[in-house]
Amino acid sequence: MKIAMIGTGYVGLVTGACLADIGHTIICVDSAVDKVSALEAGDIPIYEPGLSDVVERNVGAGRLSFTTDLVQAVADCSVIFLAVGTPPASDGRSDLSQVEAATKQIAKAADTSKLVVVKSTVPVGTCRRVGRILAKHGGGKDFSVASNPEFLREGAAIRDFMSPDRIVIGSSDDKTKHVMHDIYAPFAERGVELVSTTLETSELIKYSANAFLATKVAFINEMANLCDATGGDVSALSRGIGLDRRIGEAFLKPGPGYGGSCFPKDTLALTILAQEADCPTRIVESVVDSNSFHIRRLGRRIADFCAAAWCEDSRVPLVGRRIAMLGLAFKANTDDIRQAASTVLAPLLIKSGAEVVGYDPEAAQAAAAEIDFLETALTMDEALEGADAALVLTEWDDIAAINWEKKKKLLKHPVVIDLRNLYDPAKMEALGIDYMSLGRPKPH
Ligand SMILES: NC(=O)c1ccc[n+]([C@@H]2O[C@H](COP(=O)([O-])OP(=O)(O)OC[C@H]3O[C@@H](n4cnc5c(N)ncnc54)[C@H](O)[C@@H]3O)[C@@H](O)[C@H]2O)c1
């Protein structure tokens, strides 16, 4: 099938490349000229493992192309996917301006009937609204709308797209449903379940899934804090509950709180749309609170831990101290820093008088552009050299594999704060490192 993908960001590019890989012909459209020029020149504008191979293979096979010309792409295709951004507005709602603008453009560009598939994460009711915009601006042409939320995770996007747990399709008529089933037929043939439902339910499934996963993250962080307060060990706790198949082991690792471009905005948007429906989601509201409380509390704990390790009794222990921040992306294997822990903790530490030097194999440039007064280092050693403490935020392989026996020599003070529980507390103690992790007792 010939498909236009409007929006060639993390989701649009992966979806476009993977749909091409299963045999469709995809025209990826983006309004960002530099992004399209880079893609046309064979450069991938984001860091996503495995993506460049899939893009290269399908461009070579003539199934994948890039353009800024939305009008031509819409004219050439009967199915149009919308994968534009839905960032948080200042009031916490989803900002749907990209969805609305692109929908109007599609309506005006369409010459015949089109199916518009909403892949962006949108609040319940948006697909109907897209339908109304198409009807209003489409000059009597026949449009149908489907909802097809995306569940891929950055850093594992190709694997997630190609081997999904399920594919969710929302529609309001059988013809649309059948076209969607045709698009995803190669997955269904491999036994992937296509969950077909209404537009509204499909939209809600995406928010429910993210809210549920965010709840697991916030929950295990609270349990880690409780372990710290009572002498428990969150690693054993996590295993002890995660092996219960009703609970499951995924998303039960403590950390600096959930971040990224999805969980924070989607949980908040869900609470707002639920309040507006006069049906508040108290659990999700608590999760949002818990997550922001957790990271702010970590900011205080980091300062207290450092003060104790440096034997600093001043009330402003961080003033003039140099902190090496290891990992700036919101998680490993991505260059995405949207709502990353670094974007909260670096400003907090800098405001407290510290000098923060960040290292990240892929996200340093984006972080330096986003975080005022953040210095960035080209190598991990450069960040660690002369630092008063190392603060580990992202579980990149090279950070997880640090040989602290060697690297501690670079530090001015052997202080390591590990918000991903990457290292063995007993080994760190044996090396004479003042080591803080989350919810794990000090070795005896
Ligand atoms: N990033 C993720 O991990 C992820 C996962 C699942 C779902 N989602 C959802 O998918 C959607 C897209 O997310 P993303 O991270 O890919 O966003 P993104 O910001 O990386 O990409 C959006 C792209 O759309 C382009 N665009 C906007 N308006 C356009 C228009 N009128 N015509 C052509 N191009 C246009 C932008 O230039 C940008 O390149 C969001 O709703 C998001 O919540 C994201």
The ligand as an SDF file (V2000), in Angstrom:
LIG
                    3D

 44 48  0  0  0  0  0  0  0  0999 V2000
    8.8150    9.4620   21.0590 N   0  0  0  0  0  0  0  0  0  0  0  0
    8.2540    8.3640   21.5470 C   0  0  0  0  0  0  0  0  0  0  0  0
    8.8940    7.5090   22.1630 O   0  0  0  0  0  0  0  0  0  0  0  0
    6.7830    8.1200   21.3240 C   0  0  0  0  0  0  0  0  0  0  0  0
    6.2540    6.8390   21.5400 C   0  0  0  0  0  0  0  0  0  0  0  0
    4.9000    6.6280   21.3180 C   0  0  0  0  0  0  0  0  0  0  0  0
    4.0940    7.6850   20.9150 C   0  0  0  0  0  0  0  0  0  0  0  0
    4.6290    8.9190   20.7320 N   0  0  0  0  0  0  0  0  0  0  0  0
    3.7560    9.9930   20.2550 C   0  0  0  0  0  0  0  0  0  0  0  0
    3.9780   10.1390   18.8540 O   0  0  0  0  0  0  0  0  0  0  0  0
    3.8290   11.5220   18.4710 C   0  0  0  0  0  0  0  0  0  0  0  0
    5.1030   11.9950   17.7760 C   0  0  0  0  0  0  0  0  0  0  0  0
    6.1510   11.9540   18.7340 O   0  0  0  0  0  0  0  0  0  0  0  0
    7.6700   12.1660   18.3090 P   0  0  0  0  0  0  0  0  0  0  0  0
    8.4840   11.9030   19.5160 O   0  0  0  0  0  0  0  0  0  0  0  0
    7.9330   11.4070   17.0680 O   0  0  0  0  0  0  0  0  0  0  0  0
    7.6490   13.7410   17.9900 O   0  0  0  0  0  0  0  0  0  0  0  0
    8.7660   14.5870   17.2320 P   0  0  0  0  0  0  0  0  0  0  0  0
    8.6490   15.9600   17.7580 O   0  0  0  0  0  0  0  0  0  0  0  0
   10.0750   13.8720   17.2830 O   0  0  0  0  0  0  0  0  0  0  0  0
    8.2970   14.5560   15.6940 O   0  0  0  0  0  0  0  0  0  0  0  0
    7.2110   15.2630   15.1920 C   0  0  0  0  0  0  0  0  0  0  0  0
    7.5770   15.7410   13.7960 C   0  0  0  0  0  0  0  0  0  0  0  0
    6.4120   16.2500   13.1670 O   0  0  0  0  0  0  0  0  0  0  0  0
    6.8330   17.3110   12.3120 C   0  0  0  0  0  0  0  0  0  0  0  0
    5.6600   18.1080   11.9560 N   0  0  0  0  0  0  0  0  0  0  0  0
    4.8660   18.8390   12.7610 C   0  0  0  0  0  0  0  0  0  0  0  0
    3.8610   19.4000   12.0540 N   0  0  0  0  0  0  0  0  0  0  0  0
    4.0170   18.9970   10.7720 C   0  0  0  0  0  0  0  0  0  0  0  0
    3.2990   19.2240    9.5660 C   0  0  0  0  0  0  0  0  0  0  0  0
    2.2000   19.9790    9.5400 N   0  0  0  0  0  0  0  0  0  0  0  0
    3.7380   18.6690    8.4280 N   0  0  0  0  0  0  0  0  0  0  0  0
    4.8510   17.9010    8.4400 C   0  0  0  0  0  0  0  0  0  0  0  0
    5.5640   17.6400    9.5380 N   0  0  0  0  0  0  0  0  0  0  0  0
    5.1560   18.1710   10.6990 C   0  0  0  0  0  0  0  0  0  0  0  0
    7.8750   18.0320   13.1240 C   0  0  0  0  0  0  0  0  0  0  0  0
    8.7220   18.8340   12.3410 O   0  0  0  0  0  0  0  0  0  0  0  0
    8.6070   16.8460   13.7700 C   0  0  0  0  0  0  0  0  0  0  0  0
    9.7240   16.4400   13.0000 O   0  0  0  0  0  0  0  0  0  0  0  0
    3.4830   12.2620   19.7480 C   0  0  0  0  0  0  0  0  0  0  0  0
    2.0930   12.3510   19.8630 O   0  0  0  0  0  0  0  0  0  0  0  0
    4.0240   11.3630   20.8340 C   0  0  0  0  0  0  0  0  0  0  0  0
    3.3530   11.5260   22.0630 O   0  0  0  0  0  0  0  0  0  0  0  0
    5.9600    9.1650   20.9120 C   0  0  0  0  0  0  0  0  0  0  0  0
  1  2  1  0
  2  3  2  0
  2  4  1  0
  4  5  1  0
  4 44  2  0
  5  6  2  0
  6  7  1  0
  7  8  2  0
  8  9  1  0
  8 44  1  0
  9 10  1  0
  9 42  1  0
 10 11  1  0
 11 12  1  0
 11 40  1  0
 12 13  1  0
 13 14  1  0
 14 15  2  0
 14 16  1  0
 14 17  1  0
 17 18  1  0
 18 19  2  0
 18 20  1  0
 18 21  1  0
 21 22  1  0
 22 23  1  0
 23 24  1  0
 23 38  1  0
 24 25  1  0
 25 26  1  0
 25 36  1  0
 26 27  1  0
 26 35  1  0
 27 28  2  0
 28 29  1  0
 29 30  1  0
 29 35  2  0
 30 31  1  0
 30 32  2  0
 32 33  1  0
 33 34  2  0
 34 35  1  0
 36 37  1  0
 36 38  1  0
 38 39  1  0
 40 41  1  0
 40 42  1  0
 42 43  1  0
M  CHG  2   8   1  16  -1
M  END
$$$$
